[in-house]
């Protein structure tokens, strides 16, 4: 039995390592494809990456000259330069994606779902919590600032939706700050361009710790799940008269039964 257990554990670990290798290979393959697509569209990409790599190596080499270890520092500067060059690539790729997504319906939800969770920072996004037939959408993000409602579309149509969502949230999370953001290009009116949305979210004050963020989100989700369960079995539209008068029907049936017994 012990041998079988060890063999099973080894098989599980081997399968996990294989899955990680395949996932890593898939990630590199996707990055290479993205690089080939972007370099054809962005003529500045490769020159900027080369400048970053060579510049980093030169800085490390010059620092090494101060104490006679320039060659060691040059070797150290190569991986750092590659890392910075990859960072330039990811930033250019991100900017390209935002340019293409700008103006598309649902682009705000895409940007919010790509908010990064880091040390002490958590973002839990639920897209399309409210909307209109014209595809005006409200997204909800629970994070360190509290709750952020993000609207994309016509501002006049979004306002009542945002107000309704804020009231619902306040009933569940009384006292938790609720922030509102409208996506748009008119910054003078307080709108936030899509490409600046993530940075704007990071400007809000951190009112809650990471574990508290998950707790707030769980409370909201629990209320919503409970509400869905209660309404799931109800028929849509107005209730029929028979359903409204169930108690009266029961009384009439009991009386008829009593009369039949007396006879």
N, C-alpha and C positions, 0 to 999 in steps of 0.2 A: 504493500500500500504506500509506504514511504517513497519507494522508487518511482511509483506511478505519479505520486504527487509532485516530486521533483521534476520529473519529465514534463508534466503538464505546465509547471511554472516556467521551465526553460522554453517551452513552446510558445507560451503567452508572451514572455519577454522578447523572444526572437521576432514574433509577429509585430510587437509594438515597435521594435527597432526598424523593421522593414517598412512599417507604415510611416515612421518619421522620415526615413530616407526618401521614400516616394513623395511625401509631402514637400520635403526640402527641394527635391529635384523638380517638382511641379512649379514651386515658387520661382526658382531660378529660370525655368523655361518661360514662365509668364513675364518675368522682368526683362528677359532678353527680347521677347516679342514686342513688349512695350517700348524698349529702347530703339529697336529697329523702326518702329512706326514713328516714334517721336523725332528721331534724328532726321527723318525725311521731311518732317513738317517744320522743325525748329533748327535752322541752320546755325544758330549760336550755341547749340547744346554741346557738341564735341569740343569746339574751341574753349568754352568756359570750363569744361571738365578737365581739359589738358592744362589750362592755366592754373586751376586749383591744385592739381596733382604736382606740377613742376614747381609752383610757388611754395607749396608746403615743404617739398623736399629741399628747396633752396633755403628756406627759413631755418629748418633743422640743421642744415649744413653750416650755415653762418653761426648759429648758436654753438655748434660743436667746435668751431674755430677758436672760441674764447678760451677753451681749456685743452685744445689739442685732440679732441675726440670727434672730429668732423665726420669721419667715415662711419663711425658707429651711429652717430646721430642721423646721417643720411639713410642708413638702413632702417632706422626707426621711423624716419619720416615717410618712407614709402607706403606702409600700411595705413598710416594716418592720412596721407594724401589720397589714397584710394577711397578711404571711408568718406572723406569730405567731398570727393568727386561724385560718389554715389548719392550723397546728400543733395548735391546740386541737381543731379538727375531727377531725384524724387520730387524736389521742389518745382522744377520745370514741368514735370509730368502732372503734378497737382494743379499748377496754374493752367496748363492746357486743358485739363479736365473741367475746371471751373469755367473757362471761357466757352467750352462746348455745351456745358450744362446750363449756363445762364439763360434764363428765359423759358426753360423747359418746365412743364408741370411736374411737380414732385421733386424738383432739384433740391429744394430746401431740406426735405426729408433725407435725401441721399447724403447731403453735407452733414446733417446732425448725426446720422448713423455712423459716420466716420470720425466722430469725436473720440479722441484717444483717452483711455483710462490709464493713468500713471500713478506713481506713488502718492497716496493721499487724495487723489482726484478720481471721481467716478461720475459717469454720465449714463443714464438709462433713458433711452429714447423710445417713444411710441409715436409712430407717424400716423397722420390722418385720423386723429381722435374726433375731428368734426370737419364738415365740409359743406359745400353748396353744389348745386347742379352745374354751376359754371366752373367747377374745379378749383374754387378757393379752398385752401386747406389750412387746418390748424394742427400743429405738431406739439407734443408735450415732452419736455425733457426734465427729468428729476436729477439734480446734481448738487454739488456743494453750495451753490447759491440758494437752493430751495427748489422751486418749480419755475420753469421757463416755458411760456407759451409762445410759439413761433408761428406767425401767420404768413402765408404767401398767396398773393392774389389781390383782389380789389379790397382796399382798406375799409370802405364803407360797408361792404358785405361781411368782412371779417370781424368787425367790432362787436356785433351782437353775439357772434359765436365765441369770441374770446371772453366776453363778459359772462356768458353762460358757463363756460368751462371753469373760469375762475371761481364762480359761486359754488359749483359742484366740488371743486378741490378744497375750497375753504371749509366746507361742511365736514370733510374727512380729516383734513390737516389744518385745523384752526390755528392761526398764528404763524403759519409757515409763509415766508415771503413768496409772492407770485409776481414774476417779471414778464413783461410783454415785449416781443420783438417782431417788427414787420420787415420782411425781406423786400428790397426794392433798390432802385438806383438813385432815388432822390434823397441824398443824405441831409439836405437842408431841412427836410420835413421829418427827419428822424429815422428814415429807412436805412436798412443795412444791406449793402451789396452782398450777393451770394459768396463771393470770394473772400469777404471780410467777416463772414458769419462766425466761423470758428474762433477767430481772434476776439470778436466782440463778446462771445460767450465766456471767454476766459477773463474778461474785465469785471465780471460781476463779483461781488464780495463772497468769500468762502464762509458761509454761515454754519455749515455742518461738516462733520468728519465723514470719511468714506463709508464707515459701517452704518452711520446714521442715514446716509443717502439710500442704501439698500433697504433699510427699515421703512423709510418714507414711501419708497416705490412699492414695497410689499403691501402696505396698507391700502394704497390706491388700487392695486391689482386685485386685492381681496374683495373690496367693495364692488368693483366692476364685475368680477366673476359671479359674485352673489346676485347682483342685479340681473345679469344675463340668465342665470339659472331660474330666477323667479319669473322672468318674462318669456322664457323659451317655449313653454307649453301653452301660452295664451294665444287665442286666435287673433289675427290681424283685423283691423277695422272695428266698427262699432259692435258691441255685444248684442246678440239677438234677444228679443223680448222674453223668449222662453228661459234663457240663461239668467236674465235679470229677475225673473219671478220664480226661481227654483224653490225658495222657502214657501211661497204661496201654494205651489203645486204639491209640495210635501204635506202641507196641512190638509188640503182637499183630499188627498189619498188616504190620510189617517182617518178623517171623518167618514169617508165612504166605507172603509174597512170596519169601523165601529158600528155603522148602521146595518151592515150585512150580518154581523155577529148577533145583533139584537133580534133580527128576524129569525 
